[in-house]
Amino acid sequence: MAGRYFRRMPRTAALALLAAVAVSVLVRLPQLGRPLSKNHEFCTALVLIVEEVWRQDGFLRHHGCPAVTWPDPGDRGVAGLRYSRTEVDGVYYYLSHLPLAYWAPAAVFALTGTAPSPLALQAFNLVLHALTAWLLAAFLARMRPHDPDRWAVGTAAAILYLLMPAPLWYHGNVYMSDMAVQLPWAWSLHAFAGLWQAGRPSARRLLPLLAATAALAATEWVVAFVVLVQCGLLLVRWGRSGDDRWFRCALSLALTAALTAGLCLGLYASVVGAGDLWAYYLHRYAERGVMPGEASASVAQGLAHMGRNLFTAWAPLLLLLGTVMVLARPRWGALRTVLLLTGLPGLIYLVVFTRYAIHEFALLKLGFVLCAAGAWGLFRLGDRRGLRPNAALVATVLLGMLAYTRTNRPGDGRATGAPYAMAMEQGRVIAHLARPDEVVLVQGMAAEPQLQWYARRNARAVADEADAMQVLRDLGASRALVVTATAHGLTARRLSVPASEPEVSAP
């Protein structure tokens, strides 16, 4: 069914979309394959650690749960992340996100015989980006079957989603559930459109939506709000038509999401325990949610970050929308259902997880609605002002690529701070010096996932030697390698309980 539908895409639209995909890869080439460094690349490093730990230790040994502890004896109990409730026998699990975003690249790497690496994960991310844009175009075309401009609007939205600053970066160098979820969300939108536009519901229309919803529910928490909105629309249709099949569709959708998410959480609970898992999620929500709680950012700071992130992520598209509103004053009624489906879940998500918006990638959740509205506005601008939509589209995506390049400069990284290679070079020093039974401790540098990926070791930051000795006592360990960053490079020394060994040189 999907194949027959996609073959209806006009050749010009298909060629324009393929050209945009190619341009989106070309503009990112200077950043692909370079050492993991800054601007949220810790997400990519964290996923790579999980993938490599599974490859070395075995996926089944960890029951498919995202383990972030390397298998060397000296890594046991050395928390790269500080949530003790997800520790089992010295192995820490990162359970903030649902598991499909980890399983999918692991399956691809296993099937292709590819070792986890930054470039391999970035290539996987690029493919997801292209497929997401394609499904967004098809969703918009499917929602307006009688509009002669349906594919033009859909393709314009897809091009915007390919070439705005946030998707260029976060669907390229940065990979985590927040990026991976966009594909099953776009799939669910397309499948929902097929059901919604049907004269009456049928299993043939419902099953693709249930499959997409299951994938969405196994990937990221936004599923709760996507399903809420979709079920709400189906219940409205049921109330207006009196056809009970719409109610059964809504019920099936909600049950599919709940059952899938429940199975994933049950898997996590089988490893760390249901009580500890629940306490962990309460603690995480206290950090990231809108409710009062202990966190690194207040609700007001979260809202302020959200405003700044909205601008840096989507500024050229916001400029386009502002121009449309002033010059064309379009009526949005014809796009009401599309805006509800694409916009309301993301808005609810950002309200519920207000302090999560300190991460710019959280604003990807507004990408579909902004791109759909921008594409619609382009054509209304042409209708009202006689302007050519293609010219405005090209100008907008050029600004998007310029904004992306300005933030993520080609070169060695010094134009925006530390060199891109710094974490890699520091990590390789640790990998060279650290013995398997030594705890790795660092001073003067952050024990971030990028460092731990290149070191192939977990590390903990300490303030001084007394702090380092206390860590050893807490872990019940007897030996540590302490690596210190100075203005002249790295120095390393070995500590042992109760004495200290001579300093060793770092190459």
C-alpha positions in Angstrom: 0.0 0.0 0.0 2.7 2.5 1.0 4.8 1.7 -2.0 1.8 2.3 -4.4 1.1 5.6 -2.6 4.7 6.9 -2.7 4.9 6.1 -6.4 2.2 8.8 -6.9 4.7 11.4 -5.9 5.3 13.6 -9.0 8.7 13.3 -10.5 9.5 17.0 -10.0 8.7 16.7 -6.3 10.8 13.5 -6.0 13.8 15.1 -7.7 13.5 18.2 -5.6 13.4 16.1 -2.4 16.4 14.0 -3.5 18.4 17.2 -4.4 17.6 18.6 -0.9 18.8 15.4 0.7 22.0 15.6 -1.3 22.5 19.3 -0.3 21.8 18.4 3.3 24.6 15.9 3.3 27.1 18.1 1.4 26.7 21.0 3.8 27.4 18.6 6.7 30.5 16.9 5.2 33.0 19.1 7.1 31.5 17.9 10.4 31.0 14.2 9.6 33.6 11.8 10.9 35.5 14.3 12.9 36.2 13.7 16.6 33.2 13.9 18.9 33.4 17.2 20.8 30.8 19.9 21.5 27.2 21.0 21.0 25.5 18.0 22.4 27.8 15.4 20.8 27.9 13.8 24.3 24.6 12.1 23.2 26.3 10.4 20.3 29.2 9.3 22.5 26.7 7.9 25.1 24.9 5.8 22.5 28.2 4.6 21.0 29.3 3.5 24.5 26.1 1.5 24.8 26.6 -0.1 21.3 30.2 -1.0 22.0 29.5 -2.4 25.5 26.8 -4.6 23.9 29.2 -5.7 21.2 31.9 -6.6 23.7 29.7 -8.0 26.6 26.8 -9.3 24.6 23.4 -7.7 24.0 21.6 -10.5 25.9 23.9 -10.3 28.9 22.4 -6.9 29.6 18.9 -8.0 28.6 18.9 -5.3 25.9 19.1 -2.5 28.4 21.4 0.4 27.7 24.6 -0.3 29.7 27.1 2.5 30.1 29.8 0.7 32.1 32.8 -0.7 30.2 33.7 -4.3 30.9 37.1 -3.8 32.5 37.3 -4.6 36.3 38.4 -1.0 37.1 35.2 0.4 35.6 32.8 -1.4 37.9 30.9 1.1 40.0 32.5 4.1 38.3 29.3 6.0 37.5 29.6 8.1 34.3 26.1 9.1 35.3 25.2 9.6 38.9 21.9 7.6 39.2 22.8 4.9 41.7 19.3 3.3 41.4 20.1 2.0 37.9 23.3 0.2 39.1 23.4 -3.6 39.2 26.6 -5.3 40.2 28.7 -2.3 39.4 27.1 -1.8 35.9 25.1 1.4 35.4 22.2 1.5 33.0 21.0 4.7 31.3 17.2 4.3 31.4 15.9 7.9 30.8 14.9 6.9 27.3 13.0 4.0 25.8 15.2 1.3 24.1 14.4 1.3 20.4 16.7 4.2 19.6 19.6 2.0 20.9 18.3 -1.3 19.4 17.9 0.0 15.8 21.5 1.0 15.2 22.7 -2.1 17.1 20.7 -4.2 14.7 22.1 -2.3 11.6 25.7 -2.6 12.9 25.2 -6.3 13.6 23.6 -7.1 10.2 26.2 -5.1 8.2 29.2 -6.3 10.3 30.0 -2.6 11.2 31.8 -1.7 14.4 30.2 1.2 16.3 31.9 4.5 15.3 31.0 8.1 15.2 30.8 8.1 11.4 28.7 4.9 11.3 26.2 6.3 13.7 26.1 9.6 11.9 25.4 7.8 8.6 22.6 6.0 10.3 21.2 9.3 11.5 21.4 10.8 8.0 19.3 8.0 6.6 16.7 8.5 9.4 16.6 12.3 8.5 16.0 11.6 4.8 13.2 9.1 5.6 11.6 11.5 8.1 11.5 14.3 5.5 10.0 12.0 2.9 7.2 10.8 5.3 6.5 14.4 6.3 5.9 15.3 2.6 3.7 12.3 2.1 1.7 13.0 5.2 0.9 16.5 4.1 0.0 15.4 0.6 -2.2 12.7 2.0 -4.1 15.0 4.3 -5.1 17.2 1.4 -6.0 14.7 -1.4 -8.0 17.3 -3.5 -5.5 20.1 -3.3 -3.5 20.4 -6.6 -0.6 21.9 -4.6 -0.5 19.1 -2.1 2.8 17.6 -3.2 4.3 21.0 -3.7 3.4 22.0 -0.1 4.5 18.6 1.2 7.9 18.8 -0.6 8.5 22.3 0.6 7.9 21.3 4.2 10.3 18.4 3.7 12.9 20.6 2.3 12.6 23.0 5.2 12.9 20.1 7.6 16.0 18.9 5.8 17.8 22.3 5.7 17.0 24.3 8.9 19.8 24.6 11.5 18.5 22.2 14.1 17.7 19.2 11.8 21.0 19.7 10.0 22.9 19.4 13.2 20.8 17.0 15.3 20.0 14.6 12.5 23.7 14.6 11.6 26.3 14.7 14.4 24.0 14.2 17.4 22.1 10.9 17.9 19.7 10.1 20.7 16.1 9.1 21.2 15.0 12.7 20.6 16.3 12.5 17.0 15.4 8.8 16.4 11.8 9.4 17.4 11.1 11.8 14.6 10.9 9.0 12.1 8.3 6.8 13.8 6.4 10.0 14.6 6.4 11.0 10.9 5.4 7.4 10.1 2.5 7.6 12.5 1.3 10.9 11.0 1.3 9.4 7.5 -0.5 6.3 8.7 -3.0 8.4 10.6 -3.7 10.5 7.5 -4.6 7.3 5.6 -7.1 6.3 8.3 -8.4 9.8 8.7 -9.1 10.4 5.0 -10.9 7.0 4.6 -14.6 7.2 4.3 -14.8 4.5 7.0 -12.2 2.9 9.1 -10.8 -0.6 8.2 -8.2 -2.9 9.5 -6.1 -2.3 6.3 -5.9 1.4 7.3 -5.6 0.9 11.0 -2.8 -1.7 11.1 0.0 0.6 9.7 -1.0 3.2 12.3 -0.7 0.6 15.1 2.7 -0.6 13.8 3.9 3.0 13.7 2.6 3.7 17.2 4.3 0.7 18.6 7.6 1.9 17.1 7.0 5.4 18.5 6.1 4.0 22.0 9.3 2.0 22.1 11.4 5.1 21.3 10.5 8.2 23.2 8.0 9.7 25.7 6.4 12.0 23.2 4.2 9.0 22.2 1.9 9.9 25.2 1.0 13.2 23.6 0.9 12.0 20.0 -1.5 9.3 20.9 -3.6 11.7 23.1 -4.1 14.0 20.2 -4.8 11.3 17.7 -7.2 9.5 19.9 -9.0 12.8 20.6 -9.5 13.4 16.9 -10.8 9.8 16.4 -13.2 10.2 19.3 -14.5 13.5 17.8 -15.1 11.6 14.6 -16.9 8.9 16.5 -19.1 11.4 18.2 -20.0 13.1 15.0 -20.6 10.0 12.9 -22.0 7.6 15.4 -19.8 4.9 13.9 -18.4 2.8 16.7 -15.5 1.7 14.6 -13.8 5.1 15.2 -14.0 4.4 18.9 -12.5 1.0 18.5 -9.7 2.6 16.5 -9.0 5.1 19.3 -9.0 2.3 21.9 -6.7 0.1 19.8 -4.3 3.0 19.4 -4.2 3.8 23.1 -3.8 0.1 24.1 -1.0 -0.4 21.5 1.0 2.5 22.9 0.4 1.5 26.5 1.3 -2.1 26.0 4.5 -1.4 24.1 5.7 1.2 26.5 4.7 -1.1 29.4 6.8 -4.0 27.9 9.8 -1.7 27.6 9.5 -0.5 31.1 8.9 -4.1 32.3 12.2 -5.0 30.6 14.0 -2.2 32.5 12.4 -3.2 35.8 13.4 -6.8 35.3 17.0 -5.6 35.5 17.0 -2.8 38.1 13.8 -3.5 40.0 10.4 -1.8 39.7 10.8 0.3 42.9 14.2 1.7 41.9 13.1 2.3 38.3 10.1 4.3 39.6 12.2 6.3 42.0 14.7 7.0 39.2 12.0 8.4 36.9 10.6 10.5 39.7 14.0 12.0 40.2 14.6 12.6 36.5 11.2 14.3 36.2 12.1 16.5 39.2 15.1 17.6 37.2 13.5 18.0 33.8 9.8 18.6 34.4 7.6 21.6 35.0 6.7 20.7 38.6 8.8 22.1 41.4 11.8 20.0 42.2 15.6 19.9 42.7 17.1 20.6 39.4 20.0 22.4 37.7 17.6 24.8 36.1 14.4 26.5 37.4 11.2 26.5 35.5 11.8 30.2 34.5 15.3 29.3 33.3 13.8 26.4 31.3 11.3 28.8 29.6 14.1 31.2 28.9 16.3 28.4 27.4 13.3 27.3 25.4 12.9 30.8 23.8 16.6 31.0 22.9 16.7 27.5 21.6 13.6 28.1 19.5 15.4 31.0 17.8 18.8 29.2 17.3 17.1 26.0 16.1 14.5 27.5 13.7 15.4 31.2 13.1 15.1 31.3 9.3 11.8 29.5 9.4 10.5 31.8 12.1 11.5 34.7 9.9 9.6 33.2 7.0 6.5 32.6 9.1 6.6 36.2 10.4 6.8 37.5 6.8 3.9 35.3 5.8 1.8 36.6 8.7 2.4 40.2 7.9 2.1 40.1 4.1 -0.4 37.3 3.4 -2.4 36.9 6.7 -3.3 33.4 5.7 -6.4 31.6 7.0 -5.3 28.5 8.8 -8.6 26.7 9.0 -7.9 24.5 6.0 -4.7 23.3 7.9 -6.3 23.0 11.3 -6.1 19.2 11.6 -2.6 19.1 10.3 -1.5 21.8 12.8 -3.2 19.9 15.7 -1.5 16.6 14.7 1.9 18.1 14.3 1.9 20.9 16.8 -0.1 20.1 19.9 1.9 17.0 20.9 5.2 18.9 20.8 3.7 21.9 22.7 2.4 19.7 25.5 5.7 17.8 25.6 7.6 21.1 26.1 5.2 22.3 28.8 5.4 19.0 30.7 9.2 18.8 30.3 9.9 22.5 30.5 13.4 22.2 32.0 14.3 19.6 29.4 14.2 22.5 26.9 17.6 23.6 28.1 18.7 21.0 25.5 18.2 22.6 22.1 17.3 19.3 20.5 14.1 19.2 22.5 12.8 21.9 20.1 12.9 19.3 17.3 9.5 18.4 18.6 8.2 21.6 16.9 9.8 20.9 13.6 6.9 19.2 11.9 4.4 22.0 12.7 6.8 24.8 11.9 7.8 23.3 8.5 4.2 22.5 7.6 3.0 26.0 8.5 6.0 27.5 6.7 5.3 25.5 3.5 1.6 26.4 3.6 2.5 30.0 4.2 4.8 30.1 1.2 2.0 29.2 -1.2 -0.4 31.6 0.5 2.2 34.3 0.1 2.4 33.6 -3.6 -1.4 33.7 -3.9 -1.8 37.0 -2.1 1.3 38.9 -3.2 2.3 37.2 -6.4 5.6 36.1 -5.1 7.2 32.9 -6.3 7.2 30.3 -3.5 10.4 28.7 -4.8 12.4 31.9 -4.4 11.3 32.4 -0.8 12.0 28.7 -0.1 15.5 28.9 -1.5 16.2 32.1 0.5 15.0 30.5 3.7 17.1 27.3 3.3 20.2 29.3 2.3 19.8 31.2 5.6 19.3 27.9 7.4 22.5 26.4 6.0 24.4 29.7 6.8 23.2 29.6 10.4 24.2 25.9 10.7 27.7 26.6 9.3 28.2 29.7 11.5 27.4 27.6 14.7 29.3 24.5 13.6 32.4 26.0 11.9 34.6 23.9 9.6 38.2 23.5 10.7 39.8 22.3 14.0 37.1 23.7 16.3 39.1 26.5 17.8 36.8 29.1 16.2 34.1 28.2 18.7 36.2 27.1 21.7 38.2 24.0 22.4 39.6 22.0 19.5 37.3 19.2 18.2 40.1 16.7 18.8 40.6 17.5 22.5 38.4 14.8 24.0 39.8 12.2 21.6 43.4 13.0 22.4 42.8 13.0 26.1 40.8 9.8 25.9 43.5 8.0 23.9 46.1 8.9 26.5 43.9 7.3 29.2 43.4 4.3 27.0 47.2 3.9 26.6 48.0 4.3 30.3 45.1 2.8 32.2 45.4 -0.8 33.4 42.3 -3.0 33.4 42.1 -3.1 37.2 42.6 0.6 37.8 39.9 3.1 38.4 40.3 6.1 36.1 40.0 9.5 37.8 40.4 12.8 36.1 41.2 16.3 37.3 40.8 19.6 35.4 38.6 18.0 32.8 35.0 16.8 32.6 34.4 13.1 32.6 32.0 13.4 29.7 30.8 10.6 27.4 33.1 11.8 24.6 36.2 11.3 26.8 34.9 7.9 28.0 34.2 6.8 24.4 37.8 7.4 23.2 39.3 6.1 26.5 37.2 3.0 26.3 37.0 3.4 30.1 34.6 5.0 32.6 36.0 8.0 34.5 35.1 10.0 37.5 36.1 13.6 38.1 37.9 14.4 41.4 39.0 17.6 43.0 42.3 16.5 44.5 44.2 13.5 45.8 42.2 13.3 49.0 39.0 13.1 46.9 40.6 10.5 44.8 41.5 8.3 47.8 37.9 8.7 49.1 36.6 7.4 45.8 38.8 4.4 46.0 37.6 3.7 49.5 33.9 4.1 48.5 34.4 1.7 45.6 36.4 -0.8 47.6 39.1 -0.5 45.0 42.9 -0.5 45.6 44.4 1.2 42.5 43.6 4.3 40.4 45.1 6.2 37.6 44.7 10.0 38.1 45.0 12.0 34.9 45.3 15.8 35.3 44.8 18.4 32.6 47.3 21.3 32.9 48.1 24.3 30.7 51.0 22.2 29.3 49.1 19.0 28.6 48.3 15.9 30.7 50.1 14.4 33.6 49.2 11.1 35.2 50.0 9.4 38.5 49.0 6.2 40.1 47.4 5.9 43.5 47.1 2.8 45.6 45.5 2.2 49.0 47.1 3.1 51.3 50.1 4.8 49.4 50.7 6.6 46.2 52.9 5.3 43.3 55.3 7.5 41.4 53.9 9.8 38.7 53.9 8.4 35.1 54.4 10.4 32.0 51.6 11.0 29.5 52.6 10.7 25.8 
